[in-house]
Amino acid sequence: MCALVLAAVASLAMAACGQSDEQVIRDGVTKDLESVKQVDQSVLDDFTNSLTGTFDFTTYGITAEDFFKAWLSGFDYSVDTVTVNGSDATVSVTITCKSMTAIMSAWQTAVLDWANTNEAQSMTQDQINQKAGSMLMDAANSTSTQTTSINLPYTKNGNTWEPGSNFDNELGKAIG
């Protein structure tokens, strides 16, 4: 799911239109991260669509939209600096968000702790799935945010700034 935020932010392609390269990049990064912070419907749609065929939240009695809203609650950012050196740029960003790894670890622990209880042993598979979904939402809602500073690389391709090599790895440090 880390890839979902990567897709939302990495999709930006910024073209200079009379502004400095620094300002074009800052505006583009700010716009995309703000859409994640505000949990725009387009972001939720992108996240949900990217999971088609890979994970069915409804099996667990929850919606992808509710899960992503819980995950993104508390998301914040600051675009600290933009440094342009020819056709390469680096954007220093501070991101505050819940770690997907922490959410999934908390969920796994809760499910494993619960699995051997008398309650779990007496449930149908559908009831087990519903309980697991409830535990997933609890994990997403209760996981604390963490703050990480990263350096996002960009490369100018013609007149457009695009995410550079190692972009996904850098962003993954903040949200993984």
The 8 nearest C-alpha neighbors of each residue, nearest first, counted from 0:
[[1, 2, 3, 99, 4, 46, 50, 175],
 [0, 2, 3, 175, 4, 174, 171, 5],
 [1, 3, 5, 0, 4, 6, 171, 167],
 [4, 2, 6, 0, 5, 1, 46, 7],
 [5, 3, 7, 6, 2, 1, 8, 0],
 [4, 6, 2, 3, 8, 7, 9, 167],
 [5, 7, 9, 3, 4, 8, 10, 2],
 [6, 8, 4, 5, 10, 9, 3, 42],
 [7, 9, 5, 10, 6, 31, 11, 4],
 [10, 8, 6, 11, 5, 7, 162, 161],
 [11, 9, 8, 7, 6, 12, 5, 162],
 [12, 10, 9, 8, 13, 27, 161, 31],
 [11, 13, 161, 160, 159, 10, 14, 27],
 [12, 14, 160, 159, 27, 11, 23, 24],
 [13, 15, 159, 158, 160, 16, 12, 23],
 [14, 16, 18, 23, 17, 20, 158, 13],
 [15, 17, 18, 14, 23, 19, 158, 20],
 [16, 18, 15, 19, 20, 23, 14, 22],
 [19, 17, 16, 15, 23, 22, 20, 21],
 [18, 20, 22, 21, 23, 17, 15, 16],
 [19, 21, 23, 22, 24, 15, 18, 83],
 [22, 20, 19, 24, 23, 81, 25, 83],
 [21, 23, 25, 19, 24, 20, 26, 18],
 [24, 22, 20, 26, 21, 25, 15, 27],
 [23, 25, 27, 21, 22, 26, 28, 20],
 [26, 24, 22, 28, 27, 23, 29, 21],
 [25, 27, 29, 23, 24, 28, 22, 30],
 [28, 26, 24, 30, 29, 25, 13, 23],
 [27, 29, 31, 25, 30, 26, 32, 24],
 [30, 28, 26, 32, 27, 31, 33, 25],
 [31, 29, 27, 33, 28, 32, 26, 34],
 [32, 30, 34, 28, 33, 29, 8, 27],
 [31, 33, 35, 29, 34, 30, 28, 36],
 [32, 34, 36, 30, 35, 31, 29, 37],
 [33, 35, 37, 31, 39, 32, 36, 38],
 [34, 36, 38, 32, 33, 37, 42, 39],
 [37, 35, 33, 38, 74, 34, 75, 32],
 [36, 38, 34, 39, 35, 33, 74, 32],
 [39, 37, 35, 36, 34, 42, 40, 43],
 [40, 38, 42, 41, 34, 37, 35, 43],
 [39, 41, 43, 42, 44, 38, 45, 34],
 [40, 42, 44, 39, 43, 45, 38, 34],
 [43, 41, 45, 39, 40, 44, 46, 38],
 [44, 42, 40, 46, 41, 45, 47, 64],
 [43, 45, 41, 47, 42, 46, 48, 40],
 [46, 44, 42, 48, 43, 47, 49, 41],
 [47, 45, 43, 49, 44, 3, 48, 42],
 [46, 48, 44, 50, 49, 45, 63, 43],
 [49, 47, 45, 51, 50, 46, 44, 43],
 [48, 50, 46, 47, 51, 45, 3, 44],
 [51, 49, 53, 48, 47, 54, 52, 46],
 [52, 50, 48, 53, 49, 47, 54, 55],
 [51, 53, 50, 54, 55, 49, 48, 47],
 [54, 52, 50, 51, 55, 49, 56, 48],
 [55, 53, 50, 52, 56, 51, 58, 57],
 [54, 56, 57, 58, 53, 52, 59, 51],
 [55, 57, 58, 59, 62, 61, 63, 54],
 [56, 58, 60, 59, 61, 55, 62, 63],
 [59, 57, 56, 60, 55, 128, 129, 61],
 [58, 60, 132, 129, 128, 57, 56, 61],
 [59, 61, 57, 129, 58, 132, 56, 62],
 [62, 60, 57, 56, 59, 132, 63, 65],
 [63, 61, 64, 65, 56, 57, 66, 60],
 [62, 64, 66, 65, 56, 47, 67, 61],
 [63, 65, 67, 62, 66, 43, 68, 47],
 [66, 64, 68, 62, 63, 67, 69, 61],
 [65, 67, 63, 69, 64, 68, 70, 136],
 [68, 66, 70, 64, 69, 65, 71, 63],
 [67, 69, 65, 71, 66, 70, 72, 64],
 [70, 68, 66, 72, 140, 67, 139, 71],
 [71, 69, 67, 139, 68, 72, 66, 97],
 [70, 72, 68, 74, 69, 67, 73, 96],
 [73, 71, 69, 74, 70, 68, 96, 140],
 [72, 74, 71, 96, 75, 144, 95, 97],
 [75, 73, 96, 71, 36, 95, 72, 76],
 [76, 74, 95, 94, 36, 73, 96, 77],
 [77, 75, 94, 93, 95, 78, 92, 74],
 [76, 78, 93, 92, 79, 94, 75, 29],
 [77, 79, 92, 80, 91, 93, 76, 29],
 [78, 80, 91, 92, 77, 93, 81, 90],
 [81, 79, 91, 90, 78, 82, 92, 89],
 [80, 82, 90, 21, 89, 91, 83, 25],
 [81, 83, 89, 88, 90, 80, 84, 21],
 [84, 82, 88, 87, 85, 21, 81, 89],
 [83, 85, 87, 88, 86, 82, 89, 154],
 [84, 86, 87, 83, 88, 155, 154, 20],
 [87, 85, 155, 154, 84, 88, 83, 156],
 [88, 86, 154, 84, 85, 153, 83, 155],
 [89, 87, 83, 153, 82, 152, 84, 154],
 [88, 90, 152, 82, 151, 81, 150, 153],
 [89, 91, 81, 151, 150, 80, 92, 82],
 [92, 90, 150, 80, 79, 149, 78, 151],
 [93, 91, 78, 79, 149, 148, 77, 90],
 [92, 94, 148, 77, 76, 147, 149, 78],
 [95, 93, 76, 147, 146, 75, 173, 92],
 [94, 96, 146, 75, 145, 74, 76, 144],
 [97, 95, 74, 144, 145, 73, 98, 94],
 [96, 98, 144, 143, 145, 70, 99, 142],
 [97, 99, 101, 175, 174, 100, 96, 102],
 [98, 100, 102, 175, 101, 103, 97, 174],
 [99, 101, 103, 98, 102, 175, 104, 174],
 [100, 102, 104, 98, 99, 103, 105, 142],
 [103, 101, 99, 105, 138, 100, 104, 139],
 [102, 104, 106, 100, 105, 101, 107, 99],
 [103, 105, 101, 107, 106, 102, 100, 108],
 [106, 104, 108, 102, 103, 107, 138, 101],
 [107, 105, 103, 109, 135, 104, 108, 138],
 [106, 108, 104, 110, 109, 105, 111, 103],
 [107, 109, 105, 111, 106, 110, 112, 104],
 [110, 108, 106, 112, 107, 111, 113, 105],
 [109, 111, 113, 107, 112, 108, 114, 106],
 [112, 110, 114, 108, 113, 109, 107, 115],
 [113, 111, 109, 110, 114, 108, 115, 116],
 [112, 114, 110, 111, 116, 115, 109, 119],
 [115, 113, 111, 119, 116, 112, 110, 120],
 [116, 114, 113, 119, 117, 112, 120, 111],
 [115, 117, 118, 119, 113, 114, 120, 112],
 [118, 116, 120, 119, 121, 115, 114, 113],
 [117, 119, 116, 121, 120, 122, 113, 115],
 [120, 118, 116, 122, 121, 117, 114, 115],
 [121, 119, 117, 118, 122, 116, 115, 114],
 [120, 122, 119, 118, 117, 123, 116, 127],
 [123, 121, 119, 126, 120, 127, 124, 118],
 [122, 124, 126, 125, 127, 121, 120, 119],
 [123, 125, 127, 126, 128, 122, 129, 119],
 [124, 126, 128, 123, 127, 129, 122, 58],
 [127, 125, 129, 123, 128, 124, 122, 130],
 [126, 128, 124, 130, 125, 129, 131, 122],
 [127, 129, 59, 131, 125, 126, 130, 124],
 [128, 130, 59, 126, 132, 60, 131, 127],
 [131, 129, 133, 127, 132, 128, 126, 134],
 [130, 132, 134, 128, 133, 129, 127, 135],
 [133, 131, 59, 135, 129, 134, 130, 60],
 [132, 134, 130, 136, 131, 135, 137, 129],
 [133, 135, 137, 131, 132, 136, 138, 106],
 [136, 134, 132, 138, 106, 137, 133, 131],
 [135, 137, 139, 133, 138, 134, 140, 132],
 [138, 136, 134, 140, 135, 139, 141, 133],
 [137, 139, 135, 141, 136, 102, 140, 106],
 [140, 138, 136, 70, 102, 137, 69, 141],
 [139, 141, 137, 69, 138, 142, 136, 70],
 [140, 142, 138, 139, 137, 143, 102, 136],
 [143, 141, 139, 138, 140, 102, 97, 144],
 [144, 142, 97, 141, 145, 96, 98, 140],
 [145, 143, 97, 96, 95, 142, 73, 146],
 [144, 146, 95, 96, 97, 147, 143, 98],
 [147, 145, 95, 94, 96, 144, 93, 148],
 [146, 148, 173, 94, 93, 149, 95, 145],
 [149, 147, 93, 92, 94, 146, 91, 150],
 [148, 150, 92, 91, 169, 93, 151, 147],
 [151, 149, 91, 90, 89, 92, 152, 169],
 [150, 152, 90, 89, 166, 169, 91, 149],
 [153, 151, 89, 163, 166, 88, 162, 150],
 [154, 152, 163, 162, 88, 161, 87, 89],
 [153, 155, 87, 163, 161, 160, 86, 162],
 [156, 154, 160, 86, 159, 157, 161, 87],
 [155, 157, 159, 158, 160, 154, 161, 86],
 [156, 158, 159, 155, 160, 14, 86, 154],
 [157, 159, 14, 156, 15, 155, 160, 13],
 [160, 158, 14, 13, 156, 155, 157, 12],
 [161, 159, 155, 13, 154, 12, 156, 14],
 [160, 162, 12, 153, 154, 163, 155, 159],
 [163, 161, 153, 166, 9, 152, 154, 164],
 [164, 162, 153, 152, 154, 166, 161, 165],
 [163, 165, 166, 152, 162, 153, 167, 154],
 [164, 166, 168, 167, 169, 163, 152, 151],
 [167, 165, 169, 164, 168, 151, 163, 152],
 [168, 166, 170, 169, 165, 171, 5, 164],
 [169, 167, 171, 165, 166, 170, 172, 164],
 [170, 168, 166, 172, 171, 167, 149, 151],
 [169, 171, 167, 172, 173, 168, 166, 174],
 [170, 172, 168, 175, 174, 169, 173, 167],
 [173, 171, 169, 170, 175, 174, 168, 149],
 [174, 172, 147, 171, 170, 175, 94, 149],
 [173, 175, 98, 171, 172, 1, 96, 99],
 [174, 171, 98, 99, 1, 100, 172, 173]]
